[in-house]
Amino acid sequence: MNVSVLSSSDKHLIDLVRGCGVHATPLSVDGLGTLAQPAARQPDAIVVDQRDHGAILPEIIAIKRLHPLTGVLMVLPRLDGALVLEAMRAGVNECVAEPVTREELYNALQRIAAQRPAPKRGDVFAIIGAKGGIGATTVAVNVAAMLNKLRPSSTLLIDLHMTYGDAGVFLAAEPRFSIVDALEHMDRMDATFLRSLMTQTKSGLHLLPSSERAVSVAFDAARVQTLIGLASREFGYVVLDGPRDDPAVLDSL
């Protein structure tokens, strides 16, 4: 869940939000105004510290009018009936009041998440060879290339061999980043960050390749599964070139 936290005099607020297990980023008042534009890409939720403001910001009202699926959690100085009613009229989804606790924030964010419609996911194809050297990577690359030809810029090929995979070689790609970079930074992973790690090949196919450096730490299945889930929300097709002998990858599928 991606949460933007409007800059607050309470410097601990964003740490409390991060403690809820979400990806939280600070947001300025100018940034809030940017989110109030019709074409602006929205976070899943915005946390607003109303203790720093006399009246509800007009940008919040505009965001809820233009982007009703964007959740808004408001921190109030107290749970006063008039304040809560004003927040509800502005479209605020949840309110918490002093003293603010991580548990209260977590429960409020979970309720906001439950109100959101389930995201549409693309199709995921995993190609795994029964043994080495039988051409599984060849199949994965060609399946991905054909799907991308049917729907340009719709397909992501992920090389799930953590090191020394061949998908990038097949596509004559010169990537700067790899799947290892993605899995090492899952704490800050979102759609924008994922796309920054990809390489768009000459064919138009997007690629998240294997690493060319040795990896000393094994990644658990939950990280791999989260990455695949995010990719499937961003692309119509996700093709996985999978190793047959990596338990974490197999468990994640």
C-alpha positions, -999 to 999 in steps of 0.1 A, spaced: 0 0 0 14 34 -10 7 62 14 15 99 12 18 117 44 12 155 43 42 173 60 35 177 97 50 194 127 47 159 143 79 144 130 70 110 144 38 107 123 54 94 92 74 69 113 42 56 128 27 52 94 57 33 81 54 11 112 21 -1 98 40 -20 70 31 4 42 53 24 18 50 60 32 64 91 15 63 127 27 41 151 8 42 189 7 12 212 4 24 219 -32 25 182 -38 -10 179 -25 -21 205 -50 -5 183 -78 -26 153 -66 -57 175 -70 -52 175 -108 -75 153 -130 -47 133 -145 -25 130 -114 -13 95 -104 -27 88 -69 -14 70 -39 -36 44 -22 -41 68 7 -32 102 20 -26 109 57 -34 145 67 -24 159 100 -53 183 106 -38 194 139 -16 217 118 -45 233 99 -75 254 109 -98 243 82 -99 213 59 -76 220 29 -95 226 -3 -71 203 -21 -85 174 -1 -120 181 -13 -108 184 -49 -89 151 -47 -120 133 -33 -141 148 -61 -117 139 -89 -103 107 -75 -129 91 -52 -109 59 -48 -80 77 -31 -84 71 6 -79 99 31 -70 94 68 -72 125 89 -55 131 122 -76 153 144 -67 171 176 -98 154 192 -128 134 181 -152 163 182 -185 157 165 -184 189 145 -148 182 133 -157 146 123 -188 158 104 -168 184 85 -142 157 76 -169 133 64 -185 160 43 -151 166 27 -149 129 17 -125 118 44 -126 80 49 -111 76 84 -103 98 114 -80 92 144 -73 116 172 -46 122 198 -29 104 212 -21 88 178 -9 52 180 5 28 154 -24 4 161 -50 30 154 -33 41 122 -29 4 111 -66 -4 117 -77 28 99 -54 21 69 -67 -15 68 -103 -3 66 -93 21 37 -76 -8 19 -107 -30 23 -129 -3 7 -108 -3 -25 -118 -25 -54 -96 -55 -61 -70 -44 -86 -72 -59 -121 -43 -83 -126 -26 -93 -159 -19 -128 -169 13 -144 -156 31 -172 -174 59 -191 -158 83 -211 -180 103 -237 -161 124 -265 -177 122 -300 -164 160 -301 -167 188 -279 -177 196 -271 -213 163 -279 -229 155 -243 -241 132 -229 -214 147 -194 -217 142 -196 -255 105 -204 -249 101 -176 -223 117 -150 -245 97 -159 -276 64 -161 -256 70 -127 -242 80 -112 -276 49 -126 -292 26 -113 -265 42 -79 -267 37 -80 -305 0 -86 -300 -3 -58 -275 27 -34 -277 43 -23 -244 20 -47 -225 45 -73 -215 72 -77 -189 98 -105 -189 113 -113 -155 144 -135 -154 140 -152 -121 175 -167 -122 190 -145 -96 224 -146 -112 238 -152 -146 205 -158 -165 204 -155 -202 172 -136 -210 191 -103 -214 216 -119 -238 188 -133 -259 173 -98 -262 207 -80 -267 199 -58 -237 224 -38 -217 205 -34 -184 217 -12 -155 196 -30 -129 184 -65 -122 159 -86 -103 183 -86 -73 181 -48 -71 143 -51 -70 143 -78 -43 169 -60 -22 147 -29 -21 112 -43 -16 107 -19 14 105 10 -11 90 -9 -40 61 6 -59 51 9 -96 73 39 -103 104 23 -87 98 -10 -104 96 7 -138 129 26 -131 146 -8 -127 134 -22 -160 151 -21 -194 130 -16 -225 145 -37 -252 147 -28 -289 116 -49 -295 96 -28 -271 95 -57 -246 102 -47 -210 128 -68 -191 138 -72 -155 170 -93 -160 191 -116 -139 220 -101 -120 256 -103 -132 270 -102 -97 270 -130 -71 243 -129 -45 252 -138 -9 217 -136 6 188 -159 -3 155 -141 -9 123 -156 6 92 -165 -13 72 -136 1 95 -110 -16 93 -128 -50 56 -132 -47 51 -95 -39 72 -85 -68 53 -107 -92 20 -94 -79 30 -58 -84 42 -66 -119 9 -82 -128 -9 -50 -118 12 -29 -140 13 -51 -171 -12 -71 -191 12 -100 -194 41 -111 -172 64 -139 -184 87 -155 -159 119 -174 -169 121 -195 -138 148 -218 -124 138 -253 -116 160 -255 -85 152 -224 -65 128 -232 -37 118 -196 -30 109 -190 -66 89 -222 -68 71 -215 -35 62 -180 -47 44 -194 -77 
